[in-house]
Amino acid sequence: MKAAVGDQLHVHSKHVDEADQTGEILEVRGPDGAPPYLVRFKDGHQSLVYPGGDCEVEKPAAQQ
């Protein structure tokens, strides 16, 4: 998985009644775009994320 600052991290829900989460990647701390990523989620909290198989990186709509 590779990402750049400004990309969106989409975390897919693992449960039926749970919503997916998306957040903006603020920092890429691994080499060459690799994890971990510092992510700011829509509710305002920030977290250092080591994404798993339930995550994908999406480019901002303006860059697609």
N, C-alpha and C positions, 0 to 999 in steps of 0.2 A: 504494500500500500504506500502510495506517495501522495503528498499534499503540499500546498503552498499557503502562505498567510493569505487570508481572505476567502479561502475555500470554505465550503459548508461540510460539516460532518453530520451525516444522517444516521441515527441509531434506530434501527428497527425494533419494534416492540417484541418482547418474548411472550406476552400474554394477550389474550383476546380483548380484555377490557382496558388495556393500557395503550396510551397514545405513543406514536413514534416521537423521537426528540431530534431537533436539529440545532446546531450551533455553529458559530463562526470560529474558524481556526485563527487564533491570535498569534501563536508561536509554534514553530516546528523545531523540536529539540533534538531530533535524530538526524543522522547524516543523510544528505541527498533526498530530503522530503520524507524520511521515514519517521515513524512514531518514536516517542510520545508527542502528543499535541496538547497545547494549552487551548482550551475551548471555552467560549462564552456562550451559554445556552440562552434561549429566548426569555427565560424567567430571570435572567441577569446573573445567575451564579456561574463561576468559572471553575474549571476542573482540569487536572492533568489526566489525559485519556490515553490509554493503550488500547486502541480499537481491536475488537474481535471480529468474528465472522458475521456478526449481526450489524456491522457498520459499513458505510461506504462514503467515499469522498466525492463531493459534487462541486463542480465549478460554479461560480456565481452566474446568474442568468445573463448578465451583460457580456460575459466572456465566452459563452457557448456559441 
